[in-house]
Amino acid sequence: MRDRITRHFVNSFHLQTSVTCFGVALRLLALAALTLPATLTLPATPAHAQSEEPQTEESESASNALTDEGADDDGATNAGADENDTDGNGGQQPDEPLPLTPAQQAEEHYAEGVDALRAGDYVEAGKRFRAAARLVPDSAEYHYMLGSLALKKQKGIKSWQLVRKALHLDPNHRKSNLAFAYLWSMFNKMGVFDVGTSRQKVRSTLGIPDRETTHGRQQRAYFGFMVISFVNGRLFSIIDTRDLSPPALRAVDRLDVKIDTKKWKVASRQINARFTFVFYVPIRETMRNWTERIGTLRMLGLAKRNLSLSAVADRLRDQVLKRYPNAQWTLIDQSYDDLVYEWRIAGSRETPPRHELCRIVLGKNDIHRITYTKKVPELTFEQRAIWLGTLRNVKLVDLQKTDKP
């Protein structure tokens, strides 16, 4: 009973205390209301807080990173940054760009040189390409571009020297190989490679060869993939060694051409992987001013490919018509192993007239051709008959049955 009375007394006390405290609180609030101003100005709501989508800590960081909202208008640091951090990077200096390597500098010069070359500014292009070559002296491309520029400026010898240097640096550099072949053909048209040219003249034009060999009266000078053969100090033949197979050069038969050396001379003799040819011109003429010529051509290994002479003649005809679309081509006679044809053009301002008689003969390994050409619109009846007879009388000699070399 005593415990129940005690609990009742305690609960009543708590209730009375709560009521009393509540009343006091109300009186304090009323007093505070009497002291407040008539209007109350609230602090402005931040712009980002007006968004309907709540900002998380991660999204706020991302937003600040994209919009720089954490910085003041004058570029001051964000709140919480170190007072000494005046660059906005937490006291760390911004990364400086790394200096360009010589190769990178050379690439920039090269690109600027190409742009200048396209714009026709050869002086600026030369400066840029030379700068690139000085920075990377073992670049075949930079030396090739200098050689190409020299050729555009009509400096053939200088271009030749630079292209050769490019090939020394990289023998497989495609553009340099093409430029080399072009310059070589240019020298050929100039007469540098005419049979009989002195070794001294060739050397003064082409410079020191890559290497030289001597066997008795014969010498050979090597320029890249081209070889010049000399006999007694005079040019004898030109050899293009690209894809050349020495066994293919060993003839088992040949046309036995008898030339009157008092009237004719060998003007050009060249060899490559596909054929060998010799041109004869009148004694006082050259390959640049000839009026008539005799030519022999040995098409290496073509007889072993089971090509008929008609098929070969068709190919030769197509070549003629491609070069001279208005040419008249005529088949004269043919057999299994012998075929004769002719073609002629009237000529124009760009192309001199020409009448050519041709005979093709089937050998064991090779196919042989002999031609007579004269720079006239048409041979006379007598001239044509004489030279057709001359071509038909040339014999195919089996070298395996004779002592002839």
C-alpha positions in Angstrom: 0.0 0.0 0.0 2.8 2.4 0.9 4.5 1.7 -2.5 1.3 2.5 -4.4 0.9 5.8 -2.5 4.5 6.7 -3.2 4.2 6.0 -7.0 1.1 8.1 -7.2 2.7 11.0 -5.5 5.8 10.8 -7.8 3.7 10.7 -10.9 1.6 13.6 -9.8 4.7 15.6 -9.1 6.1 14.9 -12.6 2.8 16.0 -14.2 2.7 19.2 -12.2 6.3 20.0 -13.0 5.7 19.5 -16.8 2.7 21.7 -16.7 4.5 24.4 -14.9 7.5 24.2 -17.3 5.2 24.4 -20.3 3.6 27.5 -18.9 6.9 29.2 -18.4 7.9 28.4 -22.0 4.8 30.0 -23.3 5.3 33.2 -21.3 9.0 33.4 -22.6 7.8 33.0 -26.2 5.3 35.8 -25.8 7.9 38.1 -24.3 10.3 37.3 -27.3 7.6 38.1 -29.8 7.1 41.6 -28.3 10.8 42.4 -28.8 11.1 41.2 -32.5 11.1 43.7 -35.4 8.0 44.0 -37.5 9.7 42.4 -40.5 12.5 39.8 -40.6 15.0 39.6 -43.5 16.2 36.0 -44.2 19.6 35.3 -45.7 19.6 34.7 -49.5 19.4 31.1 -50.6 22.5 30.0 -52.6 21.8 29.4 -56.3 22.6 25.8 -56.3 20.2 25.2 -53.4 17.3 26.4 -55.5 17.6 23.3 -57.7 14.8 20.8 -57.4 17.4 18.0 -57.4 19.3 17.8 -54.1 23.1 18.1 -54.4 25.1 15.2 -52.9 28.7 15.7 -51.9 29.9 14.0 -55.1 27.7 16.0 -57.4 28.7 19.2 -55.8 32.4 18.4 -56.3 31.8 17.5 -59.9 29.8 20.7 -60.4 32.6 22.8 -58.9 35.2 21.1 -61.0 33.3 21.9 -64.3 32.0 25.4 -63.4 34.7 26.8 -61.0 31.9 27.8 -58.6 34.3 27.3 -55.7 36.4 30.2 -56.8 35.8 33.9 -56.3 35.5 36.3 -59.3 39.1 37.4 -59.0 40.4 33.9 -59.0 40.8 33.5 -55.2 41.1 30.1 -53.8 38.2 28.0 -52.5 37.1 27.8 -48.9 39.3 25.4 -47.1 42.3 26.0 -49.3 45.6 26.9 -47.7 46.1 30.6 -47.2 49.5 30.5 -49.1 47.9 28.6 -52.1 47.8 31.5 -54.6 47.7 29.3 -57.8 44.6 27.2 -56.9 46.5 23.9 -57.1 46.9 23.3 -53.4 50.4 24.9 -53.3 51.6 22.8 -56.4 53.0 24.6 -59.4 51.3 23.8 -62.8 53.1 21.3 -65.0 55.3 22.9 -67.6 55.3 21.4 -71.2 58.3 19.1 -71.8 60.9 20.4 -74.3 60.6 18.8 -77.8 63.1 16.2 -78.7 65.4 16.7 -81.7 63.2 14.2 -83.6 60.0 16.1 -82.7 61.6 19.4 -83.7 62.7 17.9 -87.0 59.1 16.7 -87.7 57.8 20.2 -87.2 60.4 21.6 -89.6 59.6 18.9 -92.1 55.8 19.6 -91.9 56.5 23.3 -92.4 58.8 22.5 -95.3 56.1 20.4 -97.0 53.6 23.3 -96.6 56.1 25.8 -98.1 56.9 23.4 -101.0 53.2 23.1 -101.8 52.9 26.9 -101.7 55.8 27.2 -104.1 58.1 28.9 -101.6 61.3 26.9 -102.4 63.5 29.1 -100.2 61.5 28.5 -97.0 61.1 24.8 -97.9 64.8 24.5 -98.2 65.4 26.1 -94.9 63.0 23.8 -93.2 64.2 20.6 -94.8 67.9 21.5 -94.0 66.9 22.2 -90.4 65.2 18.8 -90.2 68.2 17.1 -91.7 70.6 18.8 -89.2 68.5 17.6 -86.3 68.2 14.0 -87.6 71.1 13.5 -90.0 70.3 9.8 -90.5 66.8 10.4 -92.0 66.5 9.2 -95.6 63.2 11.1 -95.9 64.7 14.5 -95.1 67.6 14.1 -97.6 65.2 12.8 -100.2 63.0 16.0 -99.8 66.1 18.1 -100.2 66.9 16.2 -103.4 63.4 16.6 -104.7 63.5 20.3 -104.0 66.9 20.6 -105.8 65.3 18.8 -108.8 62.4 21.3 -108.9 65.0 24.1 -109.0 66.7 22.4 -112.0 69.7 21.3 -110.1 70.0 17.8 -111.3 73.5 17.0 -110.0 72.7 18.3 -106.6 69.5 16.3 -106.5 71.5 13.2 -107.6 73.9 13.7 -104.7 71.2 14.1 -102.1 69.1 11.1 -103.4 72.2 8.9 -103.3 72.8 10.0 -99.7 69.2 9.1 -98.8 69.7 5.6 -100.3 73.0 5.2 -98.4 71.0 5.8 -95.2 68.1 3.5 -96.3 68.5 1.4 -99.4 64.8 0.4 -99.2 63.5 4.0 -99.2 60.9 3.7 -101.9 60.7 7.4 -103.0 64.5 7.7 -103.1 64.7 4.6 -105.3 62.1 6.1 -107.7 64.0 9.4 -107.8 67.2 7.5 -108.4 65.8 5.7 -111.4 64.3 9.0 -112.8 67.6 10.8 -112.4 69.5 7.9 -114.0 67.2 8.1 -117.1 67.8 11.8 -117.2 71.5 11.2 -117.4 70.9 8.6 -120.0 69.1 11.1 -122.2 72.0 13.5 -121.7 74.3 10.9 -123.2 76.3 10.2 -120.1 75.7 6.4 -120.6 76.5 6.3 -124.3 78.8 3.4 -125.3 82.3 4.9 -125.5 81.9 7.6 -122.9 85.1 8.0 -120.9 85.3 6.8 -117.4 86.5 10.2 -116.3 83.4 11.9 -117.7 81.1 9.5 -116.0 82.9 10.0 -112.7 82.8 13.8 -113.0 79.0 13.7 -113.6 78.0 11.0 -111.1 80.7 11.4 -108.5 82.6 8.7 -106.6 80.8 5.3 -107.0 79.8 3.3 -104.0 82.5 0.8 -105.0 84.7 -0.2 -107.9 86.2 -3.4 -109.2 88.9 -4.1 -111.8 89.6 -7.3 -113.7 92.3 -6.7 -116.3 91.0 -4.3 -119.0 87.5 -4.3 -117.4 86.3 -2.1 -114.6 83.0 -1.8 -113.0 81.5 1.1 -111.0 78.6 0.5 -108.7 76.0 3.2 -108.0 73.2 1.8 -105.9 71.5 -0.9 -107.9 73.1 0.3 -111.2 76.4 -0.9 -112.5 78.5 0.7 -115.2 80.9 -1.6 -117.1 84.0 -0.2 -118.7 86.5 -1.7 -121.1 89.9 0.1 -121.4 88.4 3.1 -119.6 85.4 3.4 -122.0 81.8 2.7 -121.2 80.8 -0.7 -122.5 77.3 -1.4 -120.9 74.9 -0.4 -118.2 73.5 -3.1 -115.9 70.4 -2.7 -113.7 70.9 -5.4 -111.0 67.3 -5.2 -109.6 65.9 -8.8 -109.6 68.7 -9.7 -112.0 69.5 -13.5 -112.1 73.0 -14.1 -113.5 72.0 -17.6 -114.8 69.3 -15.9 -116.9 72.0 -13.9 -118.7 73.8 -17.0 -120.0 72.6 -17.2 -123.6 72.2 -20.6 -125.3 71.4 -18.9 -128.7 71.6 -15.4 -130.2 70.9 -13.5 -133.4 74.1 -13.4 -135.5 74.0 -9.7 -136.5 76.7 -8.6 -138.9 77.2 -4.8 -138.8 79.4 -2.7 -141.1 81.5 -0.9 -138.5 82.5 1.7 -141.0 78.9 2.9 -141.2 77.5 1.9 -137.9 78.5 2.0 -134.2 77.1 0.7 -130.9 75.4 3.6 -129.3 73.8 2.0 -126.3 74.0 -1.4 -124.5 71.9 -2.1 -121.5 70.9 -5.1 -119.4 68.2 -5.7 -116.8 66.2 -8.5 -115.3 63.8 -8.7 -118.3 65.9 -8.0 -121.4 69.2 -7.0 -122.9 69.3 -4.6 -125.9 71.9 -3.0 -128.2 71.3 0.0 -130.5 73.4 0.8 -133.5 73.4 4.3 -135.1 75.3 5.8 -138.0 78.9 6.5 -137.1 78.5 10.2 -136.7 75.2 10.1 -134.8 74.3 9.5 -131.2 71.2 8.3 -129.3 70.0 11.9 -129.2 70.2 12.9 -132.8 69.9 9.6 -134.7 68.1 9.5 -138.1 68.1 5.7 -138.4 69.1 2.9 -136.1 69.3 -0.9 -135.8 68.3 -2.6 -132.6 68.6 -6.0 -131.1 66.5 -7.1 -128.1 66.8 -10.4 -126.1 63.7 -11.0 -124.0 65.1 -13.2 -121.2 63.4 -16.5 -120.4 60.3 -15.6 -122.4 60.4 -18.7 -124.6 60.1 -20.9 -121.6 56.7 -19.3 -120.7 54.9 -21.0 -123.5 54.0 -17.7 -125.1 53.4 -17.8 -128.9 55.1 -15.2 -131.1 51.6 -13.9 -132.0 50.9 -13.2 -128.3 54.3 -11.5 -128.0 53.6 -9.4 -131.1 50.2 -8.4 -129.7 51.9 -7.1 -126.6 54.4 -5.2 -128.6 51.7 -3.7 -130.7 49.7 -2.6 -127.6 52.8 -0.9 -126.4 53.3 1.0 -129.7 49.6 2.0 -129.8 49.6 3.2 -126.2 52.6 5.4 -126.9 51.5 6.5 -130.4 47.7 6.1 -130.7 47.7 7.1 -134.4 50.3 4.5 -135.4 49.6 2.1 -138.2 50.7 -1.5 -137.3 50.8 -4.3 -139.9 51.6 -8.0 -139.6 53.7 -8.9 -142.7 54.2 -12.7 -142.2 54.6 -15.3 -139.5 55.3 -18.9 -138.6 55.6 -20.9 -135.4 59.1 -19.6 -134.7 59.4 -16.5 -136.8 57.2 -13.3 -137.2 57.7 -10.0 -139.1 55.7 -6.8 -138.7 56.0 -3.1 -139.2 54.5 0.1 -137.8 54.8 3.8 -138.7 53.6 7.2 -137.6 53.3 10.4 -139.6 54.8 12.5 -136.8 53.8 15.8 -135.2 55.3 18.8 -133.6 56.0 16.8 -130.4 56.9 13.5 -132.1 59.1 13.0 -135.2 57.9 10.6 -137.9 59.0 7.0 -137.7 58.8 3.8 -139.8 60.0 0.6 -138.1 60.5 -2.9 -139.4 60.6 -5.7 -136.8 61.4 -9.4 -136.8 60.8 -11.7 -133.8 62.5 -15.1 -133.5 61.8 -17.9 -131.0 64.9 -19.3 -129.2 65.3 -22.1 -126.7 65.1 -19.9 -123.6 64.7 -16.4 -125.0 62.7 -14.6 -127.6 64.9 -12.4 -129.9 63.9 -9.3 -131.8 65.8 -7.2 -134.4 64.5 -3.9 -135.8 65.4 -1.3 -138.3 63.9 2.2 -137.7 64.1 5.4 -139.8 62.7 8.8 -138.9 60.6 9.2 -141.9 56.8 9.0 -142.4 57.3 6.0 -144.7 60.2 4.1 -146.2 60.5 4.0 -149.9 59.5 0.8 -151.6 63.2 0.0 -152.3 64.4 0.9 -148.8 61.7 -1.3 -147.3 62.5 -4.3 -149.5 66.2 -4.0 -148.7 65.8 -3.8 -145.0 63.2 -6.6 -144.9 65.6 -8.8 -146.7 68.4 -7.8 -144.3 66.4 -8.6 -141.2 65.2 -12.0 -142.6 68.8 -13.0 -143.4 69.9 -12.7 -139.8 70.5 -16.2 -138.4 69.7 -17.6 -135.0 73.0 -19.2 -133.8 73.0 -22.1 -131.3 75.9 -21.1 -129.0 76.1 -24.7 -127.6 77.1 -26.0 -131.0 79.7 -23.3 -131.8 82.8 -21.9 -130.3 81.5 -18.3 -130.4 81.2 -16.5 -127.0 
